[in-house]
Amino acid sequence: MKKIMLLLTITAILSACQPNYTGKYIEIGDSLTEYTKECFKEHQIPYQYEKGKLYVPDDAFDVVINTCS
């Protein structure tokens, strides 16, 4: 029983630490490379690529600059 409670506690803590980006999408560039796609996937950053422009949520902007540029 203690193992189950410990597992549930760890799972709850880890899931609470996951970012949830919900801001308005802003343009950050005009190219989407394989490196950028992998970085966004690794850091769980949503993105949109439309008409040759790359967009990310505004609340993820700092994370994108610090980790994927």
C-alpha positions in Angstrom: 0.0 0.0 0.0 2.9 2.4 0.8 4.4 1.7 -2.6 1.1 2.6 -4.4 0.8 5.8 -2.4 4.4 6.7 -3.1 3.8 6.1 -6.9 0.6 8.2 -6.9 2.4 11.0 -5.1 5.3 11.0 -7.5 3.0 10.9 -10.5 1.0 13.8 -9.2 4.1 15.9 -8.5 5.5 15.2 -12.0 2.3 16.0 -13.8 1.9 19.2 -11.9 5.3 20.3 -13.1 4.4 20.1 -16.8 4.0 23.4 -18.5 0.6 24.4 -19.9 1.0 27.1 -22.5 -2.3 28.8 -23.3 -1.3 32.3 -24.5 -2.1 34.0 -27.8 0.1 32.7 -30.6 2.8 35.2 -31.7 5.1 35.1 -34.7 8.7 34.2 -33.9 10.2 33.5 -37.2 9.8 32.2 -40.7 11.6 28.9 -40.8 10.9 25.5 -39.2 13.9 23.2 -39.1 14.1 19.6 -37.9 16.1 20.8 -34.9 13.3 23.3 -34.0 10.6 20.6 -34.3 12.6 18.3 -32.1 13.3 21.0 -29.5 9.6 22.0 -29.4 8.7 18.3 -29.0 11.3 17.7 -26.3 10.1 20.8 -24.3 6.4 20.2 -25.0 6.0 23.6 -26.6 3.0 23.9 -29.0 3.6 25.7 -32.3 1.8 26.5 -35.5 3.5 26.9 -38.9 1.2 28.7 -41.4 2.0 30.4 -44.6 5.8 30.3 -44.0 5.6 31.8 -40.5 6.3 30.1 -37.2 4.0 30.9 -34.2 4.3 30.0 -30.5 2.2 30.9 -27.5 3.3 34.2 -26.0 3.7 32.6 -22.6 6.2 30.1 -24.1 8.3 32.8 -25.8 11.0 33.0 -23.2 11.3 29.2 -23.0 11.7 29.0 -26.8 14.4 31.7 -26.8 16.3 30.1 -24.0 16.1 26.5 -25.1 15.5 26.3 -28.9 17.5 29.2 -30.4 
